[in-house]
Amino acid sequence: MNEPPVFIPGLELSRRFYGEAVRPLLDAHYPGLPHAAALIGDGSEVLGLDTPMSRDHGWGPRLLLFLTRADWQAHHAAIHAMLARELPPRCLGYSTPFSAPDPQDHGTQLLQAPLPGEPINHRVELHTLATYCGERLGWDPAAPLTAADWLTLPQQKLLAFTAGAVYHDDLGLGDLRRQLAWYPHDVWLYLLAAGWSRVAQEEHLTGRAGSAGDELGSRLIAARLVRDGMRLAFLMERVYMPYAKWFGSAFASLACAPGLTPHLEGALATSGWQAREPHLCAAFEHLAGMHNRLGLTPPLEEATRPFFGRPFRVLFAERFTTALLAQIRDPDVRRVAASPPIGSLDLFSDNTDLLEPAGWRHALKGLFTGRDQ
């Protein structure tokens, strides 16, 4: 059995694929063609988190090629066919042909050995910027982004669009990526307020469930609080969070991770609510300190305290929600914040069938505008 080629990160593989295989063919057949070339969107390699195991599905020499609308209409079929005829069969030892999408495995494509004389079933995807943004994000780049727009764009999708790499850009892809690089200031305040509100709703329940003899329930609530604390950390460091597969890996790269991780792991690893509580308290006191260092509100007390005479210590996180909401000035965001802060789409749901299809955004914006869309 042949050994696979030496692993190379997918972003570097795609850079070389564009520079050494795709670009020379474009220059030869379509000299001066305005385009953008990038690897963004789906795939662990876009986040820089691919490993040798990633090569078993959907990974390989691939590229997104963006054209103007006129050039896409005139040339995309011919360019696709030209690449199928003339691309080299391998790039850095990896096959350039892919299998057909597997309908039983979410359309997954695998690398397959090139067959002499056969067209290459390549993965150079041709798009316009407008159609790509519309299909993937449900966003028209020509339209202004409202608060409801921002709050119905899942962070994983924002991350997938703004991560990865751009290898060439005549069309303004970089401008669009910068536009979506992070939330407007007041939307950010609203999301932070919503994150603290989630903590406030459950911070006393780990101890309450445990004191009632429900150890499993106490563990489950602690795990939810750990996740909410990690989400706050992403927000405070202005980093979009990925979906569950890479959530912990991406968290580990945050500046706050070395200080927070021991407390979060302790909360998950210990038995009994009395042993669990000090870890959660330390984690949220750490997060409270991070909040104060951002200077977004007047300083707030960072220490936990007893919960209304009961034997549980909490941060009373609602104080942070109230303080953050008071700083919002943008009228559009203030209208959203007039209702209890539910946060963005992926703060109140982790259902893939809701987060992935861009078509849901049109209906979901009504949650924030207070009217049917």
C-alpha positions in Angstrom: 0.0 0.0 0.0 1.4 3.4 -1.0 2.1 5.9 1.8 0.3 9.2 1.5 2.4 12.3 0.7 3.9 14.3 3.5 1.2 16.3 5.2 1.1 20.0 4.3 -1.4 22.4 5.8 -4.3 22.9 3.4 -3.9 26.6 3.2 -0.3 26.2 2.0 -1.4 23.4 -0.4 -4.0 25.7 -1.9 -1.6 28.6 -2.2 0.8 26.4 -4.1 -2.0 24.9 -6.2 -3.1 28.4 -7.2 0.3 29.8 -7.9 1.8 26.8 -9.6 -1.1 25.2 -11.4 -4.2 27.4 -11.7 -2.8 30.9 -12.2 -0.5 29.9 -15.1 -3.4 28.4 -16.9 -5.6 31.5 -16.3 -2.7 33.7 -17.6 -2.3 31.6 -20.7 -6.0 31.3 -21.7 -7.5 34.4 -20.1 -4.7 37.0 -19.7 -5.6 39.9 -17.5 -8.8 38.3 -16.3 -9.9 40.2 -13.1 -10.4 37.6 -10.4 -10.0 36.8 -6.7 -8.6 33.5 -5.5 -9.0 32.2 -2.0 -9.6 29.3 0.3 -12.4 30.4 2.6 -15.6 28.7 3.8 -15.9 25.1 4.8 -13.1 22.9 5.9 -10.8 22.6 9.0 -7.9 23.8 6.8 -9.6 27.2 6.5 -9.3 27.6 10.3 -5.7 26.3 10.2 -6.8 23.3 12.3 -6.4 20.5 9.8 -4.3 17.5 10.7 -3.2 14.4 8.7 -6.6 12.9 9.6 -8.3 15.7 7.7 -7.1 14.2 4.5 -9.8 11.5 4.7 -12.6 13.7 3.4 -13.1 17.0 1.5 -9.4 17.9 1.8 -6.9 18.4 -1.0 -5.7 20.9 -3.7 -8.8 23.1 -4.0 -9.6 26.8 -4.5 -12.4 29.3 -4.7 -12.1 31.5 -7.8 -14.3 34.6 -8.0 -15.1 36.4 -11.2 -17.1 39.5 -12.1 -20.7 38.8 -12.9 -20.1 39.5 -16.6 -17.0 37.3 -16.8 -18.7 34.5 -14.8 -21.7 34.5 -17.2 -19.4 34.5 -20.2 -16.6 32.2 -19.2 -17.2 30.1 -16.1 -18.2 27.0 -18.0 -15.2 27.3 -20.3 -12.8 28.0 -17.5 -14.1 24.9 -15.6 -13.7 22.8 -18.7 -10.2 24.2 -19.5 -9.0 23.4 -15.9 -10.5 19.9 -16.2 -8.4 19.3 -19.3 -5.1 21.0 -18.4 -4.6 20.9 -14.6 -1.7 18.7 -13.6 -2.8 15.4 -12.1 -1.0 16.0 -8.9 0.1 19.0 -6.7 2.8 18.4 -4.2 2.2 14.7 -4.4 -1.6 15.0 -3.9 -4.1 14.1 -6.6 -6.0 17.0 -8.1 -9.0 14.9 -9.1 -11.8 14.4 -6.5 -14.6 11.8 -6.5 -18.1 12.8 -7.3 -20.1 14.1 -4.2 -21.4 11.3 -2.1 -25.1 11.9 -1.6 -25.2 9.6 1.4 -22.4 11.5 3.2 -23.5 15.2 2.9 -21.9 15.5 -0.6 -18.4 14.6 0.7 -15.7 14.3 -2.0 -12.5 12.3 -1.6 -9.2 12.5 -3.4 -8.9 9.9 -6.2 -6.0 8.7 -8.3 -5.8 10.5 -11.7 -6.7 8.4 -14.7 -4.6 9.0 -17.8 -6.6 10.8 -20.5 -9.6 11.5 -18.3 -10.8 15.0 -17.4 -9.9 16.1 -13.9 -12.9 16.4 -11.6 -11.2 19.4 -9.8 -12.4 21.5 -7.0 -11.7 25.0 -8.4 -15.1 26.5 -7.6 -16.1 29.5 -9.7 -18.4 32.1 -8.1 -19.2 35.8 -8.1 -18.8 37.6 -4.8 -22.5 38.4 -4.7 -23.7 34.9 -5.3 -21.3 33.4 -2.9 -22.3 35.8 -0.1 -25.9 35.2 -0.9 -25.8 31.4 -0.9 -23.4 31.0 2.0 -24.4 33.9 4.3 -27.8 35.1 3.0 -26.2 38.5 2.7 -26.3 41.0 -0.2 -22.9 42.8 0.0 -24.5 45.9 -1.6 -27.0 46.3 1.2 -26.2 47.9 4.6 -26.0 45.5 7.6 -28.6 46.1 10.3 -28.4 44.8 13.8 -30.8 42.0 12.9 -28.5 41.1 10.0 -25.5 40.8 12.3 -27.4 38.8 15.0 -28.7 36.2 12.5 -25.2 35.6 11.0 -23.8 32.5 12.8 -20.3 33.1 14.2 -19.0 30.0 12.5 -20.1 31.4 9.1 -18.5 34.8 9.9 -15.4 33.0 10.9 -15.3 30.8 7.8 -15.7 33.9 5.6 -13.0 36.0 7.4 -10.5 33.2 8.1 -8.6 31.2 5.5 -6.4 33.0 3.0 -6.7 35.2 -0.1 -4.1 34.5 -2.7 -5.1 37.2 -5.3 -7.7 39.9 -5.2 -8.8 42.2 -8.0 -12.4 42.3 -7.0 -12.6 43.5 -3.4 -12.9 40.2 -1.6 -10.6 41.7 1.1 -12.9 44.6 1.6 -15.8 42.3 2.2 -13.8 40.3 4.7 -12.8 43.4 6.5 -16.4 44.5 6.6 -17.3 41.3 8.4 -14.2 41.0 10.5 -15.9 41.9 13.8 -19.2 43.2 15.1 -20.0 46.9 15.2 -19.3 48.3 18.7 -22.9 48.4 19.9 -23.8 45.0 18.5 -20.8 43.7 20.4 -22.0 45.3 23.6 -25.4 43.7 23.1 -23.9 40.2 22.6 -21.7 40.6 25.7 -24.8 41.6 27.6 -26.7 38.5 26.3 -23.8 36.3 27.3 -23.8 37.5 30.8 -27.5 37.2 30.9 -27.2 33.5 30.2 -24.8 33.1 33.1 -27.2 34.9 35.4 -30.0 32.6 34.5 -28.1 29.5 35.7 -25.2 30.4 37.9 -27.0 29.4 41.1 -28.5 26.2 39.7 -25.3 24.0 39.9 -25.5 24.2 43.7 -29.2 24.0 43.9 -29.4 20.8 41.8 -26.5 19.3 43.7 -28.0 20.1 47.1 -31.2 18.4 46.0 -29.2 15.2 45.3 -29.1 15.6 41.6 -25.4 15.1 40.8 -26.0 14.5 37.1 -28.1 17.6 36.8 -25.5 19.6 38.7 -22.8 18.4 36.3 -24.9 19.2 33.3 -25.6 22.8 34.4 -21.9 23.3 35.3 -21.0 22.2 31.7 -23.5 24.7 30.3 -21.9 27.4 32.5 -18.5 26.4 31.3 -19.6 26.7 27.7 -21.2 30.1 28.4 -18.0 31.3 30.1 -15.9 30.2 27.1 -18.3 32.0 24.7 -17.9 35.2 26.7 -14.1 34.8 26.4 -14.4 34.6 22.6 -16.5 37.7 22.6 -14.2 39.7 25.0 -11.2 38.8 22.9 -13.1 39.7 19.7 -12.7 36.3 18.1 -15.5 34.5 16.3 -16.1 31.1 17.8 -16.2 28.0 15.6 -18.7 25.2 15.8 -18.5 22.4 18.4 -15.8 20.3 16.6 -13.2 23.1 16.9 -14.6 25.0 19.9 -12.1 23.8 22.4 -9.2 23.9 20.0 -9.9 27.5 19.1 -10.5 28.5 22.8 -7.0 27.1 23.7 -5.5 29.8 21.4 -7.2 32.7 23.2 -5.0 34.9 25.4 -7.1 34.1 28.4 -7.0 30.3 28.0 -4.0 29.6 30.3 -5.7 31.4 33.2 -9.2 30.1 32.6 -8.7 26.5 31.5 -7.7 25.1 34.9 -10.9 26.5 36.5 -13.1 25.3 33.7 -11.6 21.8 33.7 -11.9 21.7 37.4 -15.6 22.5 37.3 -16.1 19.6 34.8 -13.8 17.1 36.6 -14.9 17.3 40.2 -17.6 15.4 42.0 -20.1 17.1 44.2 -21.4 20.7 43.9 -19.4 21.9 46.9 -16.1 21.0 45.1 -17.4 22.2 41.8 -18.5 25.7 43.0 -15.0 27.2 43.7 -13.9 26.4 40.2 -16.9 28.1 38.6 -16.6 31.1 41.0 -12.9 31.4 40.1 -13.7 31.2 36.3 -16.4 33.9 36.5 -14.3 36.2 38.7 -11.6 35.9 36.0 -14.1 36.8 33.3 -15.3 39.7 35.4 -11.8 41.0 35.6 -11.5 40.7 31.8 -14.7 42.7 31.5 -13.4 45.5 33.7 -10.1 45.6 31.8 -12.0 46.2 28.5 -13.3 49.5 30.0 -16.7 49.2 28.3 -18.6 50.1 31.5 -17.8 51.6 34.9 -15.8 49.0 36.9 -18.0 46.3 38.5 -17.3 44.2 41.6 -15.5 41.0 40.5 -15.9 38.9 43.6 -18.6 36.3 44.0 -21.0 36.4 47.0 -23.7 34.3 48.6 -27.0 33.9 46.7 -29.7 35.6 48.8 -28.8 33.7 52.0 -28.6 30.3 50.4 -25.4 28.3 50.6 -24.3 29.1 47.0 -21.8 31.6 45.8 -22.5 33.5 42.5 -21.3 36.5 40.6 -24.7 38.1 40.1 -23.9 38.3 36.4 -27.0 40.3 35.6 -25.1 43.4 36.8 -22.8 43.1 33.8 -25.8 42.8 31.4 -27.4 45.9 32.8 -24.2 47.9 32.7 -23.4 46.9 29.1 -27.0 47.6 27.8 -26.7 51.1 29.3 -23.8 51.9 27.1 -25.6 51.2 23.8 -26.1 54.3 21.7 -27.0 53.1 18.2 -30.8 53.5 17.7 -31.0 50.3 15.7 -29.3 48.2 18.4 -31.2 50.0 21.2 -34.5 48.9 19.5 -33.3 45.3 19.7 -32.0 45.7 23.3 -35.4 47.0 24.4 -36.4 43.3 24.7 -34.6 40.9 27.0 -31.3 40.2 25.3 -31.4 36.8 23.6 -28.2 37.4 21.8 -27.2 36.1 18.3 -28.6 33.1 16.6 -25.9 30.8 17.8 -26.2 32.0 21.4 -29.7 30.5 21.7 -29.4 27.5 19.4 -26.7 25.1 18.4 -28.9 23.2 15.9 -27.0 22.6 12.7 -30.2 22.5 10.7 -31.0 26.0 11.9 -27.5 27.5 11.7 -26.3 26.2 8.3 -29.1 27.0 5.8 -28.8 30.7 4.9 -32.5 30.7 4.1 -33.5 30.8 7.7 -32.1 34.3 8.2 -34.9 36.0 6.5 -37.5 34.6 8.9 -35.3 34.8 12.0 -34.7 38.5 11.6 -38.2 39.0 12.9 -37.0 37.9 16.4 -35.0 41.2 16.5 -37.2 43.5 14.5 -40.5 42.6 16.3 -42.3 42.1 13.0 -42.8 39.4 10.4 -40.2 39.3 7.6 
